[in-house]
Amino acid sequence: LVPVTSNHSVLVQVQGKMVNLITIMIMITIMISAVLTIVSFWLPQMAPDHEKLSPYECGFDPLGSARLPFSMRFFLIAILFLLFDLEIALLLPLPWGNQLPSPLLTFSWALTVLVVLTLGLTYEWAQGGLNWAE
């Protein structure tokens, strides 16, 4: 057996420096967070003026009610847009899926997501949820 005390002491020194570096980074993070928290409570205006207290920061009084109902069709279209936008973001890394250990599993999951979303879209279309104007 060959003694490894010289390499061991170097390893202990490197680990000690890494612990010191991590400790310093944590302390800097805590200090920055504390300073930003203190500044956020100290900096705001304590006596806001009349324009700041008005319903709109531009200083104009509102002309009508702010509680107007909006169309549920608009809400449905917005949700569908967000859903398909998220689907595109999830499927963007798919071309690199063939480099994974099991590319067939990756493509099968992607196909499952596409099939479920396509079925949902055809259901909404069949129900007339995508007709903007009647």
CYANA upper distance limits for C-alpha pairs under 8 A (distance plus 0.5 A):
  4 VAL  CA      8 HIS  CA      6.42
  5 THR  CA      9 SER  CA      6.55
  6 SER  CA     10 VAL  CA      6.98
  7 ASN  CA     11 LEU  CA      6.60
  8 HIS  CA     12 VAL  CA      6.63
  9 SER  CA     13 GLN  CA      6.68
 10 VAL  CA     14 VAL  CA      6.71
 11 LEU  CA     15 GLN  CA      6.61
 12 VAL  CA     16 GLY  CA      6.51
 13 GLN  CA     17 LYS  CA      6.70
 14 VAL  CA     18 MET  CA      6.72
 15 GLN  CA     19 VAL  CA      6.67
 16 GLY  CA     20 ASN  CA      6.67
 17 LYS  CA     21 LEU  CA      6.58
 18 MET  CA     22 ILE  CA      6.60
 19 VAL  CA     23 THR  CA      6.54
 20 ASN  CA     24 ILE  CA      6.59
 21 LEU  CA     25 MET  CA      6.66
 22 ILE  CA     26 ILE  CA      6.66
 23 THR  CA     27 MET  CA      6.64
 24 ILE  CA     28 ILE  CA      6.63
 25 MET  CA     29 THR  CA      6.64
 26 ILE  CA     30 ILE  CA      6.68
 27 MET  CA     31 MET  CA      6.59
 28 ILE  CA     32 ILE  CA      6.60
 29 THR  CA     33 SER  CA      6.62
 30 ILE  CA     34 ALA  CA      6.58
 31 MET  CA     35 VAL  CA      6.60
 32 ILE  CA     36 LEU  CA      6.60
 33 SER  CA     37 THR  CA      6.58
 34 ALA  CA     38 ILE  CA      6.65
 35 VAL  CA     39 VAL  CA      6.56
 36 LEU  CA     40 SER  CA      6.49
 37 THR  CA     41 PHE  CA      7.03
 38 ILE  CA     42 TRP  CA      6.64
 39 VAL  CA     43 LEU  CA      6.09
 40 SER  CA     44 PRO  CA      7.31
 48 PRO  CA     52 LYS  CA      6.44
 48 PRO  CA     53 LEU  CA      7.35
 49 ASP  CA     53 LEU  CA      7.03
 50 HIS  CA     54 SER  CA      6.80
 51 GLU  CA     56 TYR  CA      8.39
 51 GLU  CA     57 GLU  CA      6.74
 51 GLU  CA     58 CYS  CA      7.83
 51 GLU  CA     59 GLY  CA      5.60
 52 LYS  CA     56 TYR  CA      8.23
 52 LYS  CA     57 GLU  CA      6.21
 52 LYS  CA     59 GLY  CA      8.16
 53 LEU  CA     57 GLU  CA      8.31
 54 SER  CA     59 GLY  CA      6.77
 54 SER  CA     60 PHE  CA      8.20
 54 SER  CA     61 ASP  CA      7.69
 55 PRO  CA     59 GLY  CA      8.28
 55 PRO  CA     60 PHE  CA      8.40
 55 PRO  CA     61 ASP  CA      7.29
 55 PRO  CA     62 PRO  CA      7.58
 56 TYR  CA     60 PHE  CA      6.93
 56 TYR  CA     61 ASP  CA      7.67
 56 TYR  CA     62 PRO  CA      8.09
 62 PRO  CA     66 ALA  CA      8.39
 70 PHE  CA     74 PHE  CA      7.98
 71 SER  CA     75 PHE  CA      7.22
 72 MET  CA     76 LEU  CA      6.65
 73 ARG  CA     77 ILE  CA      6.64
 73 ARG  CA    129 GLY  CA      7.42
 73 ARG  CA    130 LEU  CA      8.15
 73 ARG  CA    132 TRP  CA      7.32
 74 PHE  CA     78 ALA  CA      6.63
 74 PHE  CA    132 TRP  CA      8.43
 75 PHE  CA     79 ILE  CA      6.69
 76 LEU  CA     80 LEU  CA      6.64
 76 LEU  CA    129 GLY  CA      8.03
 77 ILE  CA     81 PHE  CA      6.60
 77 ILE  CA    130 LEU  CA      7.59
 78 ALA  CA     82 LEU  CA      6.78
 79 ILE  CA     83 LEU  CA      6.59
 80 LEU  CA     84 PHE  CA      6.68
 81 PHE  CA     85 ASP  CA      6.45
 82 LEU  CA     86 LEU  CA      6.57
 83 LEU  CA     87 GLU  CA      6.73
 84 PHE  CA     88 ILE  CA      6.73
 85 ASP  CA     89 ALA  CA      6.90
 86 LEU  CA     90 LEU  CA      6.68
 87 GLU  CA     91 LEU  CA      6.66
 88 ILE  CA     92 LEU  CA      6.52
 91 LEU  CA    110 ALA  CA      7.52
 93 PRO  CA     97 GLY  CA      7.49
 94 LEU  CA    106 THR  CA      8.40
 94 LEU  CA    107 PHE  CA      8.08
 94 LEU  CA    110 ALA  CA      8.27
 96 TRP  CA    100 LEU  CA      8.15
 97 GLY  CA    103 PRO  CA      6.06
 97 GLY  CA    106 THR  CA      6.80
 97 GLY  CA    107 PHE  CA      7.84
 98 ASN  CA    102 SER  CA      8.18
 98 ASN  CA    103 PRO  CA      5.25
 98 ASN  CA    104 LEU  CA      8.43
 99 GLN  CA    103 PRO  CA      7.37
102 SER  CA    106 THR  CA      7.24
103 PRO  CA    107 PHE  CA      6.68
104 LEU  CA    108 SER  CA      6.53
105 LEU  CA    109 TRP  CA      6.75
106 THR  CA    110 ALA  CA      6.80
107 PHE  CA    111 LEU  CA      6.53
108 SER  CA    112 THR  CA      6.63
109 TRP  CA    113 VAL  CA      6.79
110 ALA  CA    114 LEU  CA      6.75
111 LEU  CA    115 VAL  CA      6.55
112 THR  CA    116 VAL  CA      6.67
113 VAL  CA    117 LEU  CA      6.68
114 LEU  CA    118 THR  CA      6.47
115 VAL  CA    119 LEU  CA      6.56
116 VAL  CA    120 GLY  CA      6.71
117 LEU  CA    121 LEU  CA      6.61
118 THR  CA    122 THR  CA      6.65
119 LEU  CA    123 TYR  CA      6.63
120 GLY  CA    124 GLU  CA      6.76
121 LEU  CA    125 TRP  CA      6.62
122 THR  CA    126 ALA  CA      6.49
123 TYR  CA    127 GLN  CA      6.64
124 GLU  CA    128 GLY  CA      6.75
124 GLU  CA    129 GLY  CA      5.69
124 GLU  CA    130 LEU  CA      7.08
125 TRP  CA    129 GLY  CA      6.36
125 TRP  CA    130 LEU  CA      6.12
125 TRP  CA    131 ASN  CA      8.41
